[in-house]
Structure formats: C-alpha cells, structure tokens
Amino acid sequence: MRRLLPGGDTDELADDALADAYRLPPGRSLRVNFVTSLDGAVTVAGVSEGLGSPGDRRVFRLLRALADVVLVGSGTAAGEGYRPVPPSSTVGRLRAALGRPAELPIAVVSRRASLAPGDRLAAAPTLLVTCEAADPDRRAALADAGVTVLVCGEDDVDLPLALDRLADLGFEQVLCEGGPALLAAALDDGVVDELDLTVAPALVGGESRLLPGALAAVVRPRLVQLLEEDGVLFTRYALDR
C-alpha cells in the first residue's frame, strides 16, 4: 500500500506508518468506514466481503484497533454475522500492540431493540442503542444478559444523544461500520467527522447503495488522504460539522 496524497510516496507503508496515517487526535469523533464499488454498491450477494481485498481487510482491522467502540446498525450486524471482538482475536492483539484495551465493544443501533437474548452479541461488553419505543421487556432481558442498554430518544434513536451517552461511558472515538441507513441518518444529523471510503475497482449494479436515498442537504467532504494498492483506493474525507 502506498500513499498518493498528501505528497506522494512509492514506498510501501509498514504497519506503524499505516497506523500513523489513520490515527486521530485525542477527543471525540465519529469515523465512518465503508467499502464500495465504482458504481456505489456496498455489497455483493448481500455482504460486503465480495468487494474486499487484502488491503481493505488490513485497514478494516486497523480502524477497529484504533477505535473505542464500533457502532453498527442491527441489520448490518445480522447480515454480516457480527460477533464479539475478544482480546485473543487478530484485532484484539493489534489493539494491545497499539497500547489500547484489547477488548473492543460493539454498539448495535436498533429502534426495536432487535438483539435477542441468546444472540452471540447479546452479552457484555455489547451495547444496545435504542429508544423508548422499543419493547421494555426486551430491553430488560438484554440488560439481564449483560448488554449495556442506552435509551436515546422516544420514537426513534437520537444519534447525537447516543454519541453523548457513549462519550460519557469513555467511548469517545466511535467507528461506524454501517449500514447505509445509519450513515444517512448520521449525515443528516451532522455528526460525522470523517468518512473512510475504500473504492474497489468493480462494477456491481443492483440496489444496495452507499446511500439509500436523498439526503436533507448536499454534504461536501474534503479529501485529506489517498492510499492505493492493486487498484483499490483508500480515501479519508473530513466533514465539517
């Protein structure tokens, strides 16, 4: 993997240099990570793996290693087979090598508290971000199973409030991994600080797009970094709140 912007470097980025390229300054941030095809598809046959590459998996693991918590919609968590990230995992070991707590919590966003007791994520240290409209018995059962339940909003999830609640728990640097509906909501709420978009050299078609519909207003991110490997582009875009 080589850096094209800023500057331009033909040398391969070693692991420590790549970590420096993605490390954020201290403080609160919401970073969004997606892989997309040239025509904006985010899945192949329903999952993102069909667009991935060794470089994409390397960046995916690194962004998880640098984050305090992963924020993900319940549909994406179910469709992509999310599971806990224990200290013994590749990401856990990378976190420890970077001086981070080895365990990485997953925060699942679900208006209906779609996690169920017995699901592989339905245990500590998973968090559920939901709202008052969610079934109170389901919320109580998940809390009894060890899930930290954050009720943020009345009829729908209030993302700005959810990020405040996560920060209160010490999770300041949040990595959002989708899906498209959660990305659209975060953009409309103006809470995204950075979009890390991996662009795969592929044309897919279909209906699974980076954004499912029009935003409330056009968002114009600023390109701050561009890496490349085997024709795959790794972008970092900053968004002004």
Secondary structure, 3 states (H helix, E strand, C coil): CEEEECCCCCCCCCHHHHHHHHCCCCCCEEEEEEEEECCCECCECCEHHHHCCHHHHHHHHHHHHHCCEEEEEHHHHHHCCCCCECCCCHHHHHHHHCCCCCCECEEEECCCCCCCCCCCCCCCCCEEEECCCCCHHHHHHHHHCCCEEEECCCCCCCHHHHHHHHHHCCCCEEEECCCHHHHHHHHHHCCCCEEEEEEECCCCCCCCECCCCCCCCCCCCEEEEEEEECCEEEEEEECCC
